[in-house]
Amino acid sequence: APNNAVLVPAGRITDISKGLADCEEVHIFAPASGPTSLVGFSGKTKSGVVRSIATNLLNASFPDSYRGLLPAESPTTAYVNTAELLGALKRVRLVLDQSSSTSKAFVALAIKNGELLLNAHGMHAEANEVLSADNVGEIDRMQFNPSYFIDGLSALGTPTVRLGFTLTSKPV
């Protein structure tokens, strides 16, 4: 079988996995060659029901050198309960004005004294959350696009997430 690389939006993968969760085996149908914008998923449940789902692909290619974008060492790390962090991010982003410029639609994060602090400012509201964190080092303030952060955390499926920080202006 050909080895093709395709990029599927993370949110779609999450939805598809939920829709096919009771299937015993899932087959992925990716294009063999040529331009296409779809990928298909098909599975059969124990009771014999066949489910098929297709979704659009991202019109981009994943960089071969992505590992070079990630820091090799993280002088500051924090271990946080994934579900608690997801819930807190979803709550604080509610105050953000989604119609404003993207430079203002962010969530700020700080790590100090065994706590991870989240803060978001909207035009008419502010939200703050404090979570317990096992941390080494501190971060005064780092800004995130909450949607990307939530998508990444949702894809993990682990009870705890390890966040590694270099500088406030570098990847996490």
C-alpha positions as CSV (number, residue, x, y, z in Angstrom):
1,A,0.0,0.0,0.0
2,P,1.3,3.5,-0.8
3,N,2.5,5.6,2.0
4,N,0.7,9.0,1.7
5,A,0.9,11.8,4.2
6,V,-2.3,13.9,4.6
7,L,-3.3,16.5,7.1
8,V,-6.7,16.3,8.8
9,P,-7.9,19.0,11.1
10,A,-7.5,17.9,14.7
11,G,-11.2,18.7,15.6
12,R,-12.3,16.5,12.7
13,I,-10.2,13.6,13.9
14,T,-11.7,13.9,17.4
15,D,-15.2,13.9,16.0
16,I,-14.5,11.0,13.7
17,S,-13.0,8.9,16.5
18,K,-16.1,9.5,18.6
19,G,-18.4,8.5,15.6
20,L,-16.4,5.3,15.0
21,A,-15.6,4.4,18.6
22,D,-17.8,1.3,18.7
23,C,-16.2,-0.1,15.5
24,E,-14.0,-3.1,15.9
25,E,-11.6,-2.0,13.1
26,V,-11.3,1.2,11.2
27,H,-9.9,1.6,7.7
28,I,-8.6,4.8,6.3
29,F,-8.9,5.6,2.6
30,A,-6.4,8.2,1.5
31,P,-5.8,9.3,-2.0
32,A,-3.3,7.1,-3.9
33,S,-2.0,10.0,-6.0
34,G,-3.0,13.2,-7.5
35,P,-4.7,16.2,-6.0
36,T,-7.6,15.5,-3.7
37,S,-9.2,17.2,-0.7
38,L,-10.8,14.2,1.0
39,V,-9.9,11.3,3.2
40,G,-12.3,8.5,4.2
41,F,-12.8,6.4,7.3
42,S,-14.9,3.2,7.5
43,G,-15.6,0.7,10.2
44,K,-18.0,-2.1,11.2
45,T,-19.5,-2.5,14.6
46,K,-19.9,-5.8,16.4
47,S,-23.5,-5.9,15.4
48,G,-22.5,-5.5,11.7
49,V,-23.4,-1.9,11.1
50,V,-21.0,-0.3,8.7
51,R,-20.2,3.4,9.3
52,S,-18.3,5.6,6.8
53,I,-17.2,9.2,7.3
54,A,-15.3,11.5,4.9
55,T,-13.7,14.8,5.7
56,N,-11.8,17.6,4.0
57,L,-8.0,17.7,4.3
58,L,-6.0,20.7,5.1
59,N,-4.4,22.4,2.1
60,A,-0.9,22.3,3.5
61,S,2.0,20.0,4.1
62,F,3.4,19.2,7.5
63,P,7.0,20.4,7.7
64,D,9.6,17.7,7.5
65,S,11.8,19.7,9.9
66,Y,9.1,20.2,12.6
67,R,11.4,18.6,15.3
68,G,13.8,21.5,14.7
69,L,11.0,23.9,15.8
70,L,10.7,22.2,19.2
71,P,13.3,23.0,21.9
72,A,15.5,20.1,23.0
73,E,15.4,21.2,26.6
74,S,12.9,22.9,28.8
75,P,14.3,24.8,31.8
76,T,10.8,25.3,33.1
77,T,8.2,22.5,33.2
78,A,4.8,22.0,34.7
79,Y,2.7,18.9,35.1
80,V,-1.0,19.7,35.1
81,N,-4.2,17.6,35.1
82,T,-5.3,17.6,31.5
83,A,-9.1,17.6,32.1
84,E,-8.8,20.5,34.6
85,L,-6.7,22.5,32.2
86,L,-9.1,21.9,29.3
87,G,-12.0,23.0,31.4
88,A,-10.3,26.1,32.7
89,L,-9.2,27.1,29.2
90,K,-12.7,26.7,27.9
91,R,-14.1,28.8,30.7
92,V,-11.6,31.7,30.5
93,R,-11.9,32.0,26.7
94,L,-15.6,32.7,27.0
95,V,-14.8,36.4,27.8
96,L,-12.8,36.9,24.7
97,D,-14.4,38.9,21.9
98,Q,-14.0,36.5,19.0
99,S,-14.7,39.3,16.5
100,S,-11.7,41.4,17.7
101,S,-8.3,41.2,16.1
102,T,-6.4,37.9,16.8
103,S,-3.7,39.8,18.7
104,K,-6.3,40.5,21.4
105,A,-8.0,37.1,21.5
106,F,-5.5,35.3,23.7
107,V,-5.2,33.6,27.1
108,A,-2.3,34.5,29.3
109,L,-0.6,31.8,31.4
110,A,1.7,32.1,34.4
111,I,3.3,29.4,36.6
112,K,4.4,30.3,40.1
113,N,4.6,28.5,43.5
114,G,2.9,25.3,42.4
115,E,0.1,27.0,40.5
116,L,-0.8,27.5,36.9
117,L,-2.7,30.8,36.4
118,L,-4.9,31.5,33.4
119,N,-6.2,35.0,32.6
120,A,-8.3,36.4,29.7
121,H,-9.5,39.9,29.1
122,G,-12.5,40.7,26.9
123,M,-13.9,44.0,26.0
124,H,-16.5,43.8,28.8
125,A,-15.2,41.0,31.1
126,E,-12.2,39.3,32.6
127,A,-11.7,35.7,33.6
128,N,-9.1,34.1,35.9
129,E,-8.5,30.4,36.8
130,V,-5.9,28.9,39.1
131,L,-4.9,25.2,38.8
132,S,-2.5,23.1,40.8
133,A,0.7,22.4,39.0
134,D,3.9,20.4,39.8
135,N,6.5,22.8,38.4
136,V,10.2,23.4,38.0
137,G,10.9,27.0,37.4
138,E,8.5,29.9,36.8
139,I,6.9,31.7,33.9
140,D,5.7,35.2,34.5
141,R,3.4,35.6,31.5
142,M,3.0,33.7,28.2
143,Q,0.1,34.3,25.7
144,F,-1.7,31.5,23.8
145,N,-4.4,31.2,21.2
146,P,-6.9,29.3,23.4
147,S,-8.4,27.4,20.4
148,Y,-5.0,25.9,19.4
149,F,-4.1,25.1,23.0
150,I,-7.5,23.4,23.5
151,D,-7.1,21.4,20.2
152,G,-3.7,20.2,21.3
153,L,-4.7,19.2,24.7
154,S,-7.9,17.5,23.4
155,A,-5.7,15.3,21.2
156,L,-3.6,13.9,24.0
157,G,-6.0,11.6,25.8
158,T,-3.7,11.5,28.9
159,P,-4.7,12.3,32.5
160,T,-1.7,14.6,32.9
161,V,0.1,17.0,30.5
162,R,3.7,18.0,30.7
163,L,4.2,21.6,29.5
164,G,7.9,22.5,28.8
165,F,8.9,26.1,28.4
166,T,12.1,27.8,27.2
167,L,11.4,31.5,26.9
168,T,8.1,33.4,26.8
169,S,8.6,34.1,23.1
170,K,9.4,30.5,22.1
171,P,7.4,27.3,21.4
172,V,6.0,25.2,24.3
